[in-house]
């Protein structure tokens, strides 16, 4: 896979998660990682070293499930990307497409977040289950629904989220992309506006500051901040999956 390309795995495949021990870390790399983390916290007190899932191996079976080996870690381990000769973890994240007649909703992340004011699909890094509990796609859907509510104010039943993409980003991170039930553009804007106002009243930092609706790549041209490099390919994939679903529905009606 070329370094700057996203790779789409089979989004229809069942998935299996197997927990493994967290890989050992070179003491020198750990020391540099901790120093970089402390420097980041000093620059941005809002960041925190939360629990996270790292993917250690992927095994694909033709006609069968995709197996993910995963380990428990914390967010600071991602800073190994800035440590020479260190191996950075591949994180597991979830993201949501909120469909409307005007296109899917993209959010502009706040400047204090790790994404740094980029436009992307609402979502976040997956948190591990309680100690001793297995990781499952049911938990991924629950986390995706929670991220959608926390970032946009939109509430949806996790059971109503439909997986439309399973990707490996250029940096190696694994993303599960879900589609929520469709809403009107006005409804999404109104819910988001109320959500931002509520966060401001409670003194909570907003993770998303603006929304934009995009149906195709050209809808990204006028945006006033960088767009995450994977968004154009993801929009194309979303449209392809949605059109295929419409074709299947049409064939069953005939």
Secondary structure, DSSP 4 states (H G I P E B T S, - for coil): --TT--EEE-TTS-EEEEE-PPPP--HHHHHHHHHHHHHHHHH-TT----EEEEEEEEEE-TTSPEEEEEEEEEGGGGGGGGSTT--PPEEEEEEEEEEETTEEEEEEEPTTSTTTT-EE-SEEEPPP-STTPPP-HHHHHHHHHHHHHHHH-----GGG-EEEEEEE-TTS-EEEEEEEPP--HHHHHHHHHHHHHHHHHHTPPPSEEEEEEESSGGGGTT-SSPBPTTHHHHHHHHHHHHHHHHHHHHHHH-
